[in-house]
């Protein structure tokens, strides 16, 4: 099948070239080689689209161009359902779609970002997926991630559970990047006894843009889901600004650290689980659950209390604010300064709230490092007031974990025990000097 028209179609057909064939195009002194991508609706009749080996898409004018076929595509060309392009003998990996930039394209007539309406619009952009896994497109909902709630997390967890119990070797979840780390944390607590990979993937730039990170992210996600030995909830996204590799980051350790860079997601307080290229998986962090072959024994535990808040401490923070929050919520996380400190005048209010049977968890807005409430007087007074230290958990992870814990118990002693227990690798026993970003290149040999 050839999704071109006019002059472009005539030229390609005269050379016997079809969609996804590997071709070489010479224009003057420049030579381009890559995969012929089906034409977008916006494209005129005098240009073709190549996906280069570095992952970038490039539009090339036919004027003065010499085109030759390099290699036939291995993808079946018949016009049929998208699933038919994939080999059912390969590992079954559903792609659950929830929305976000990775499932969107730019509508050039308006400049707006719009979701794809058909699965082939997304999957046709990444034909390499057919070489890795038997990918099933599963549209669940179409929401940008800033609109997601606890109920959306539950729907995702239920769908992942159903897919794993149905024989999937791994599951990919296409998700918006803004709150992906919240969803990853939620799934890490909801999917108990996990024994297959569950991958969240997104992109900073829509897949139809030349600088899109979606192609490598999807390929790396498929490799981790189909071939990787790590059975954890992970975020798989670019590990550098280029298309060299992606990081597989544990769901309870990942955070979006940049608004727009392609390598926006970084692990906090531990190394990435793995470095994933188009051709290989290199395990970096030995602390993980291993994939189990055959039937999955995962079980779903989706009880969560969404009446939980996250507040960042600031100089001059009024104590009365905590009363207002406690009136509306069943518990909250305070992202304190440094080792987990708060202004001294709010500590009596924290003690009062804890006395009401509402937990107050102290994280650090530093992100890297560990909360330690035994070093300074402020910390010791917070412990005396009944505050629960979050250890080395990210504030967002502490929030999601408290939602999970309060969904299971309101007993304050049990809440404290569960918050201090390591349920999904969200708490580490120690933090190495190697686990701080400026040290990555030198200390880890990456």
Secondary structure, 3 states (H helix, E strand, C coil): CCCCCHHHHHHHHHCCCCCCCEEEEEECCEEEEEEEECCCCCCCCCEEEEEECCCCEEEEECCCEEEEEEECCCCCCCCCCHHHHCCCCCCEEEEEECCCHHHEEEECCCCEEEECCCHHHHHCCCCCHHHHCEEEEEECCCCCHHHCCHHHHHHHHHHHHHHHHCCCCEEEEECCCCCHHHHHHHHHHHEECCCCEEEEECCCCCCCCCCCCHHHHHHHHHHHHHHCCECCEEEEEECCCCCCCEEEEECCCEEECCCCCCCCEEECCCCCCEEECCCCEEECCCCCCECCCCCCCCEECCCCCCCEEEEECCCCCCHHHHHHHHHHCCEEEEEEECCCECCHHHHHHHHHHHHCCCEEEEEECCCCCCCCCCCCHHHHHHHHCCCEECCCCCHHHHHHHHHHHHCCCCCHHHHHHHHHCCCCCCCCCCCCHHHCHHHHHHHCCC
